[in-house]
Amino acid sequence: MRVDHIAIAVKNLEEALKNYQKILNVDHLEIEDVPNEKVKVAMLMLQDTRIELMEPTSPDSPISKFLQERGEGIHHIAITTDDIEKDVARASANGMKMLGGLRTGSYGRRITFIHPKSLHGVLTEFCEAPQENGKEE
Ligand code: ZN
């Protein structure tokens, strides 16, 4: 397992990108709409992980709610799993509170979330490991 990405909720994607690019040497950047989560995501590719800046695309996006309640900041940490079904089953069996079922996230990968109450205040995402020949690397 490794940290796949760290997601940060922002009000304005372009403004946030400008600031993150002041500190990160990013030569690879992708922007993607994720309609399932009602967000627009800028992915800043680092060596072993990436930072995702997320701007809500709709007032009923979960990210809009997050921004209203908590302001900008770290929204979740995502962990890559080789076998998402097995790891979700293990997490559930160990009493983790899952948020919804498996669904499709960025890159068409299957994802799910664990409630922050189960993990000391941090919303945590499980995401399927990228395919070896996928477009990601
Ligand atoms: Zn994520």
Residues whose N, C-alpha, C, O or C-beta is under 5 A from the ligand:
A	BS01	ZN	A7 A78 E125
